[in-house]
Amino acid sequence: MLMLMLMLAVLTACTERTGEPDTLHVVTAEVQDVAGPGFTPAPVRVDSAHLPAAWHGIALPYARPSDVLKQAEVAARAAPPGTVTTTWYRLTLPAFAPAPVALMLYAARIKAYGPIAVYVDGQLLHQRQLDGPNWYWTPLWLPIDAGQRAAPPREILFRLQHGRASHTALASVWLGSTEQIGWRYHGRQWLQVYLPVMWIGAFISAGLFSAVVWFRGGVGRSYGLFALLAVAQFIRALGFYCETRLDNDWFAWLMLNSLFWILSLVHAFQVLGHGQRQRWLSRSLLGINLLVGVFSLPMVANWANSPLITPLIYLLAIVAGTTMGVAGAWASRGRSPEAMVMSIGVGLCVLYGVNDWALQSNFLGPEDWYLGPYMNLQNFATLCFLMYRRYIGALIQVEQSNAQLAIRLREREAELGESHRRLREVEHRQAVAEERHRLMQDMHDGLGSSLHSALRAIERGQLGEISVSNILRDCIDDLHLTIDSLEPVEADLLLLLATLRYRLGGRLRTAGIELHWAVVDVPPLKWIDPRSALHILRILQEALTNIVKHTEASRISVSTSSDAQGVLVTIADNGGGFDPVAALRGGGKGLLNQQRRAAAIGGTVSWESTTAGSQMVLWLPLAPAAALHPITA
């Protein structure tokens, strides 16, 4: 809107610019009307003194207001003979000395519903059949001579033919060189023609973009409605810019109905904006569209000239647009700023339409400006505003959603942290309970059983002091191993073996057995925990205890090795040996306990024995799984 006001200020300044030297601004003329049977070709030469009617003095710019009702009445029936009027404008030029260059003629507008002809000193200079759509706003720019003249021109005649019910209009006339008055023509041409063309081009480009988004994205109806609105605006713009010669009645029908299509589409936009169903208005607009579309068909109405009836129908469009703007603003109050902006835009477009209707009906002078083309600028600015609002709204919504998500994430993290803490507490209590149960079970099955058996034997007098001492020593060793299994070994089997050596080394020395320690580095066993550590210690303890008690060995060798699947711990002695198969068949609890404990941690135990000694091999997997391939050494 600010840009439009600025342009109008520039236009006013251009109009009020003072005349330049060697230029002529003609602001007075004479006019006469001559009735005729029909449109006739313009003669090559005309003597204004021999024209039949009397001349009447007028001031330029000149426009005789049209009788809209009478004009519509004449246009609604077939034109009888003698309804064509030829209007002559005679401009008598005062003496002036133009520059010795090409002399140009400029007039802001010449209006007629028919052909025009321009004469200079009685000689036909220019003629044009003004049945195209752009006749009512394109300025007149004609060369009078090429600068080689015997004398300056003395008289200019304008011959305008039109229907009897319509009236003509003529702006003031400027004579001068292109350098002197060309800025007037080019300024009006740019501001009234070229700039609106750019704006409608931008508007149509936005419509194509909306159509692509609508078809490809499957989004809401607003994009589809905007694409249809751009099509309707393009059709409407043909009335301002199209240079192609079209059938006048059909072209007028297309221009007229495109205006009502635009009204209906803008109303649909308003309904989407404020969300209020206005069935009475929607049905009324649809009825008006159908009524005007059918009633204005040339084959139905059989008008002599469709443009004669359009000013009356434009009044209906102004009333419909005013009603739509007021109803949309009333429904948009406090609900949708976007719909309110569209309603204000509709109100401004109605004002533009009133201006153009008054200009077309000669209630305004021919040097006034058509504002209809500037609707495209306003519509494009409104589109940009709505897109900006939607974009900013989307950004704000995204920021709010991110903030809400961050809050919910923090709350969820707090909940998960609390749940994790409680779970850790439960797991800790469960682990403590399981470990307590394991220790109680091991002490009951190991230490408790040994002490209970020793107590019963002592009560029966079956054990001497030495045997009791050995039993108590075994119980203490067993208690030490149970406690040692609780120490962290960090997946280090060698640390576990070193603990066993520390606990049982003294007992072996007391028994007179030499310990050969051949332990080397092996891969870490990450699955070792207190339970599995106790199983490993018990297996090795059982093996060493059996050697001390039953083999009469003098030397024990402990070694380690590894393969691709696991780690091997080998305990060998030089005792008398034993039969492992017979021991297992006989129900030997020591060997069976070793097998059971090895299976519990995914390992295996194997034995080999000869008269020269025996060997036990404990195989432990690298991964916490069942034994893959038992290996014996």
Secondary structure, DSSP 8 states (H G I E B T S, - for coil): -HHHHHHHHHHHHHHH----TT-EEE-EEEEEEEEESS-----SB--GGG-SS--EEEESSEE----HHHHHHHHTS---TT-EEEEEEEEE-------SS-EEEEES-EE-SSEEEEEETTEEEEEEE--STTTTT--EEEEEESS--SS---EEEEEEEEETTS--EE--EEEE-HHHHHHHHHHHHIIIIIHHHHHHHHHHHHHHHHHHHHHHH---HHHHHHHHHHHHHHHHHHHHH--S---HHHHHHHHHHHHHHHHHHHHHHHHHHH----HHHHHHHHHHHHHHHHHT-HHHH--S-GGGTHHHHHHHHHHHHHHHHHHHHHHHTTT-HHHHHHHHHHHHHHHHHHHHHHHHTTSS-TTS---GGGHHHHHHHHHHHHHHHHHHHHHHHHHHHHHHHHHHHHHHHHHHHHHHHHHHHHHHHHHHHHHHHHHHHHIIIIIIHHHHHHHHHHHTT---HHHHHHHHHHHHHHHHHHHHTTS--TT-HHHHHHHHHHHHHHHHHHTT-EEEEE-------TT--HHHHHHHHHHHHHHHHHIIIII--SEEEEEEEE-SSEEEEEEEE-S----HHHHHHTT-HHHHHHHHHHHHTT-EEEEEEETTEEEEEEEEESSSSS-SS----
